[in-house]
Amino acid sequence: MDYETYEPLATWFESTWVGDQMRNIFWLFPMMETIHFIGLTIMFGSLLVIDVRVIGFGRFINMNASMKFIPIAIGAFSINLITGLAFLCADPFRYFPNIAFQWKMGLVVIAGLNALWFWFGEHQELKSLADGEDAPFRAKVIAALSIAIWVGVIIFGRMIPYVEY
């Protein structure tokens, strides 16, 4: 991504009150990193319960009970969205050109589309499955993609500090 493409948006992010606070309060960035990690752990753990059940490895888990983790995953994602935006405001000229950040954000968008496919395409049918009943193949594909995409998000997120741009 060339400088002229992201410079106006990066300048705006950098000039926000959040960006100013993130740069000037020495404990704020590490605190946000901790909250971001906890949010990611809760979200990924919640998604694993759902996805493992849908794929069929966790048939002992009640399908309806596993679906109750969806609001938890959404709440945890919201925490990560807020903390992630705070990181971006702190140093947008570091994040925008970073290829690991770009891949991470692309995968987050794909994960969102996958989640919408799950919610609008499979969610209601899955809630009606009996204990131990196998999920449809489409749902298994969505669940497997979910795990793979989020693992990619985690990997690229960890690469951000180490990638040269």
C-alpha positions, 0 to 999 in steps of 0.5 A: 500500500503506497503512502498516498493511499492511506495518508489522509486516513492515517492522519485522521486516526493519529489526530484523534483523542484516543490516539493522543491518549494511547501515545501519552499515557504510558500504561494505556497501550499495554493495558489495551494489549492485555484486554485485546488478548483476553477478548481474543481468548474468549472469542476464539474459545467460544467459537471453538465450542461452536465450531467443534460441535458443528464439525462433529468432533464434539457431538457430546456437546448439546448443539443448542447449548453450544449456540449460546456461546454466540453472544459471548463471541460477539461481545468478545469480538466487540472488545477486540474491535475497540482495542484494535481501533485504539492501537490503530489510532496510536500509530496508524503510519506503522499499521497501514503499510504493514503487510501482516496487518493488511492480511489480518484485516482481510481475514477479519473481513472474511471471518465476518462474512463467514459468520454472516453465512453461518448466522443467516444460512445455518444457525436456525437449522442447527438449533433444531438438531437433536443431541448427537445429531450430525450437522449438515455439510454446509455448516461443517464447511463454515465451522472449519473455515471459521477455525482456519480463518481465526487461526490466520488472524492470530498468526498475522496479528502476532507477526505485526510487530516483526514485519518490515514494511 
